[in-house]
């Protein structure tokens, strides 16, 4: 009475079969289909997006490795600049000149604004204190200045744009070279 009928096996769509064949024979061809609006989302999510995401992760890893290498180079260069005796002395003198220049500039502003003479003389008498303070803070400035100089002279890591067409072209060229090498090897074996 009740027969146990087996469910008919679903036949895959032609586009799915095509995608499986492309994946087996030439998976780099999927890069040319990235962003194609006519493809079903299932094909795009299953066959196209995973290799693209893998490629993006590879290039992201390379980028961060280059950033880390640049940071190490900046650190090395700044330490080399900072230990230079001439650089330390020049930074100290520059800080002292800058501090005294600002101090004297304020003195002339005080004189022009009509502040009593005794106040301006007292302010002028504190110039040695300003020189001592700027000389004491010059090592901090030397460190920051050395880091800034090293940062300026070390080239930045370029932001790399992944060209999917270039990936497909290079993959096809590599495949053709492998085929040519295989044919040459067969000829060498056949004709010693």
C-alpha positions in Angstrom: 0.0 0.0 0.0 2.5 2.6 1.1 5.5 2.3 -1.0 8.7 3.8 0.3 9.6 6.2 -2.5 13.1 7.5 -2.5 13.4 11.2 -2.8 14.7 12.2 -6.2 18.2 13.5 -6.0 18.5 17.2 -6.7 20.4 17.9 -9.8 22.8 20.8 -9.3 22.3 23.9 -11.4 24.5 24.5 -14.4 26.2 27.5 -12.8 27.1 25.4 -9.7 28.6 22.7 -11.9 30.5 25.4 -13.9 31.8 26.9 -10.7 33.0 23.5 -9.4 34.9 22.9 -12.7 36.5 26.3 -12.6 37.5 25.8 -9.0 39.3 22.5 -10.0 40.9 23.7 -13.2 41.6 27.4 -12.8 40.6 28.9 -9.4 42.2 32.3 -10.2 39.5 32.9 -12.8 37.1 33.6 -9.9 39.0 36.9 -9.3 37.7 38.2 -12.6 34.1 37.6 -11.4 34.5 39.5 -8.1 31.9 42.1 -7.8 29.8 40.8 -10.7 26.2 41.7 -10.0 24.7 39.0 -12.3 26.0 36.1 -10.2 23.8 34.4 -7.7 24.9 35.2 -4.1 25.4 31.5 -3.4 28.1 31.2 -6.0 29.7 34.5 -5.0 29.8 33.5 -1.3 30.9 29.9 -1.9 33.5 30.3 -4.7 34.5 33.9 -5.2 34.6 35.6 -1.8 36.8 33.0 0.1 39.8 33.3 -2.2 39.5 37.1 -2.4 39.4 37.3 1.4 42.4 35.0 1.7 44.3 37.2 -0.7 43.3 40.3 1.3 44.5 38.6 4.5 47.8 37.7 2.9 48.4 41.3 1.8 47.2 42.7 5.1 49.7 40.4 6.9 52.5 41.7 4.6 51.5 45.3 5.2 51.5 44.9 9.0 54.9 43.1 8.9 56.2 46.1 6.9 54.8 48.6 9.4 56.4 46.6 12.2 59.7 46.7 10.3 59.4 50.4 9.8 58.8 51.0 13.5 61.9 49.1 14.4 63.9 51.0 11.8 62.6 54.4 13.3 63.5 53.2 16.8 67.0 52.2 15.6 67.6 55.5 13.7 66.3 57.6 16.6 68.6 55.9 19.1 71.5 56.4 16.8 70.7 60.1 16.4 70.0 60.5 20.1 73.4 59.2 21.3 75.3 61.6 19.0 77.1 64.1 21.3 76.8 66.9 18.8 73.1 66.4 18.5 72.6 66.6 22.2 74.6 69.8 22.5 72.8 71.4 19.6 69.4 70.5 21.0 70.4 71.9 24.4 71.6 75.2 22.9 68.5 75.4 20.7 66.2 74.9 23.7 68.1 77.5 25.7 68.0 80.0 22.8 64.3 79.3 22.3 63.5 79.8 26.0 65.5 83.0 26.3 64.0 84.3 23.1 60.5 83.8 24.4 61.5 85.3 27.8 63.0 88.4 26.2 59.9 88.7 23.9 57.7 88.8 26.9 59.9 91.4 28.5 59.5 93.7 25.5 55.7 93.1 25.6 55.7 94.1 29.3 57.6 97.3 28.6 55.3 98.2 25.8 52.2 97.6 27.8 53.2 100.1 30.5 54.0 97.7 33.4 56.0 99.4 36.2 59.8 99.5 35.7 60.5 97.5 38.8 58.3 94.6 37.6 60.1 94.5 34.2 63.5 94.5 35.8 62.4 91.7 38.2 61.1 89.7 35.2 64.4 90.3 33.3 66.4 89.1 36.4 64.6 85.7 36.1 66.3 85.1 32.7 68.9 82.7 34.2 66.1 80.6 35.7 64.6 80.3 32.3 67.9 79.2 30.8 68.4 76.6 33.5 64.9 75.2 33.1 65.2 74.9 29.3 68.6 73.3 29.7 67.2 70.8 32.1 64.3 69.9 29.8 66.5 69.7 26.7 67.1 65.9 27.1 63.4 65.3 26.8 63.3 67.5 23.7 66.4 65.7 22.3 64.5 62.4 22.5 61.4 63.7 20.9 63.4 65.6 18.2 65.5 62.5 17.4 62.3 60.4 17.1 60.7 63.1 14.8 63.8 63.3 12.6 64.0 59.5 12.3 60.3 59.3 11.5 60.8 61.9 8.7 63.8 60.2 7.1 62.3 56.7 7.2 60.0 56.1 4.2 56.4 55.3 5.0 54.9 51.9 4.2 52.9 52.3 0.9 49.3 51.3 1.0 49.0 48.5 -1.5 46.0 48.0 -3.6 45.3 44.4 -4.6 44.7 44.3 -8.4 42.6 41.2 -9.0 43.2 41.4 -12.7 47.0 41.3 -12.1 46.6 38.3 -9.9 44.7 36.4 -12.6 47.3 37.4 -15.2 50.3 36.4 -13.1 48.5 33.1 -12.2 47.9 32.3 -15.9 51.4 33.2 -16.8 52.7 30.9 -14.0 50.5 28.1 -15.2 51.7 28.6 -18.9 55.3 28.5 -17.7 54.7 25.3 -15.8 53.1 23.7 -18.8 56.0 24.7 -21.1 58.5 23.3 -18.6 56.5 20.1 -18.4 56.5 19.8 -22.2 60.3 20.5 -22.3 60.8 17.8 -19.6 58.8 15.3 -21.6 60.8 16.1 -24.8 64.1 15.6 -22.8 62.9 12.3 -21.5 61.6 11.1 -24.9 64.6 12.3 -26.9 67.7 12.0 -24.8 
